[in-house]
């Protein structure tokens, strides 16, 4: 989830009346989230209840022999044909070996002795007797992925310490909500948009309060996130309808519709936009709330308008980089597809309006609008909360003179000018 941009310095005391107002405001959202979690929680016999997907069993294996040039390569090609011998290491045939032909062209990775692989067994015959032939499926990548995950944990905890450990706990809870609630509930036929909103809200409450503490600042950031998510969801619904997306923009979606016809693919697209946007939204909202509080601590005399305009300038810089990050993330994920379209003879306009590309465009732009809007929304909420606190100083310092800036608000002159 979002990064921790808050400082270690304790928050200034907040009057009880402001804490009560925030509690009264956030309580209904927490209640609704818990209520919908209970209402939509998947039942049945399991997370794949009602879904009939038969996949061939897979087993671990290790390459024990490679004989290059032992088979016939495709004619008129630069392919190299080899006979690969693999030892099966799990299942009923553990210890047995089998061979298969592999044709590999220039630039492709070839199998080598001692490579850990995954193999599958073909279907049985019509009478259900015997077993099919084994064949190569993929490399086994468990060890390097576990090593990378451990390195990630060590780096986060070493640098962020307790707060980093709490963030990792929040990440684990996020994955748990997605695996145990969001995906099973969608597979059971629940509205994907409602499931995504409920799951996102649950993730947001748990992870933000864990990472940043249960305090007024975090609550303000959560309210800003909720408002921005509502705007993002509304825009997503409107433009998915206007663009007439069917949800069949990928082979995976088509296969899912065949295997689990109860899943609403259009709703699944909307739910994906909402969940994807949340991952960046909380970063922006927490940053803006922290900026407002730090400005208040630096100068308790700042009014709502000064807090808002000063923090908004900080947010502009953050948004400029965050939007670019979001766009590049989507482009990077779709790079092979974009290159394929680039070498085709279709015009650019035709490429951009195909459903598979247009989905990513709508996802990126809707998410970016939600991010941009979260800055003024969260900044205004935080400035309103902070400026409502009269503070502990009976005689606050005199406010410096103001100048206009391009935001339309008055801002303080430079300290040196004021003192002169």
NORCORRA-V886201 format. One record per backbone hydrogen bond with DSSP energy under -1.0 kcal/mol. CO is the residue of the C=O (numbers start at 1). NH is the residue of the N-H. Records with the same first field share a line. If there is no record, write none. Layout:
CO = NH ; NH
This chain:
15 = 19
16 = 20
17 = 21
18 = 22
19 = 23
20 = 24
21 = 25
22 = 26
23 = 27
26 = 30
27 = 31
28 = 32
29 = 33
30 = 34
31 = 35
32 = 36
33 = 37
34 = 38
35 = 39
36 = 40
46 = 49
48 = 51
57 = 121
59 = 119
60 = 89
61 = 117
62 = 87
63 = 114
65 = 85
67 = 70 ; 83
80 = 104
81 = 69
82 = 102
83 = 67
84 = 100
85 = 64 ; 65
86 = 98
87 = 62
88 = 95
91 = 94
93 = 96
96 = 88
98 = 86
100 = 84
102 = 82
104 = 80
105 = 108
112 = 115
115 = 63
116 = 140
117 = 61
118 = 137 ; 138
119 = 59
120 = 135
122 = 132
125 = 128
129 = 125
133 = 122
135 = 120
138 = 118
141 = 145
142 = 146
143 = 147
144 = 148
145 = 149
146 = 150
147 = 151
148 = 152
149 = 153
150 = 154
151 = 155
152 = 156
153 = 157
154 = 158
155 = 159
156 = 160
157 = 161
160 = 163
161 = 165
162 = 166
163 = 167
164 = 168
165 = 169
166 = 170
167 = 171
168 = 172
169 = 173
170 = 174
171 = 175
172 = 176
173 = 177
174 = 178
175 = 179
176 = 180
177 = 181 ; 182
178 = 183
181 = 185
182 = 186
183 = 187
184 = 188
185 = 190
186 = 189
191 = 195
192 = 196
193 = 197
194 = 198
195 = 199
196 = 200
197 = 201
198 = 202
199 = 203
200 = 204
201 = 205
202 = 206
203 = 207
204 = 208
205 = 209
206 = 210
207 = 211
208 = 212
209 = 213
213 = 215
215 = 219
216 = 220
217 = 221
218 = 222
219 = 223
220 = 224
221 = 225
222 = 226
223 = 227
224 = 228
225 = 229
226 = 230
227 = 231
228 = 232
229 = 233
230 = 234
231 = 235
232 = 236
233 = 237
234 = 238
235 = 239
236 = 240
237 = 241
238 = 242
239 = 243
240 = 245
250 = 254
251 = 255
252 = 256
253 = 257
254 = 258
255 = 259
256 = 260
260 = 263
264 = 268
265 = 269
266 = 270
267 = 271
268 = 272
269 = 273
270 = 274
271 = 275
272 = 276
273 = 277
274 = 278
275 = 279
277 = 280 ; 281
278 = 282
280 = 284
281 = 285
282 = 286
283 = 287
284 = 288
285 = 289
286 = 290
287 = 291
288 = 292
289 = 293
290 = 294
291 = 295
292 = 296
293 = 297
294 = 298
295 = 299
299 = 302
303 = 307
304 = 308
305 = 309
306 = 310
307 = 311
308 = 312
309 = 313
310 = 314
311 = 315
312 = 316
313 = 317
314 = 318
315 = 319
316 = 320
317 = 321
318 = 322
319 = 323
321 = 325
322 = 326
323 = 327
324 = 328
325 = 329
326 = 330
327 = 331
328 = 332
329 = 333
330 = 334
334 = 338
335 = 339
336 = 340
337 = 341
338 = 342
339 = 343
347 = 351
348 = 352
349 = 353
351 = 354
354 = 358
355 = 359
357 = 361
358 = 362
359 = 363
360 = 364
361 = 365
362 = 366
363 = 367
364 = 368
365 = 369
366 = 370
367 = 371
368 = 372
369 = 373
370 = 374
373 = 377
374 = 378
375 = 379
376 = 380
377 = 381
378 = 382
379 = 383
380 = 384
381 = 385
382 = 386
383 = 387
386 = 389
401 = 413
403 = 411
405 = 408
409 = 405
411 = 403
414 = 418
415 = 419
416 = 420
